[in-house]
């Protein structure tokens, strides 16, 4: 899915999500060389450095919530997940955005995204074949 794509990961992103990126063909890089910038926390110092960078200010960089990767991991049609839904705005803008549009997609069922992704990655480690439970989930 992420062949020849470079991703930068804030330290707020779990190792499982980073590993999924690599498992799907992506490589981890520095922010300046990355095609994608991922964070789980707009207030994290790593992410704040991106928001304060000239690239971001000049609209040449976008930070995405790393739960995009979890959403991709949990769908059969990997390309069907809309990356634009996972734009992570600076923390100072989030309250106003929530007031206008409601919760962000990664907040709507955060526990589902994390728990199901953890189950998918642990199943993947155990076996390349889906478990009976996983097959049942896929058919529902």
Secondary structure, DSSP 8 states (H G I E B T S, - for coil): --TT-EEEE-TTS-HHHHHHHHHTT-EE--GGG-SEEEES-TTSHHHHHHHTSHHHHTT---EEETHHHHHHHT-SSGGGS-GGGGB---HHHHHHHHHHH-S-HHHHTHHHHHHHHHHHHHHHHH-SS--HHHHHHHH-
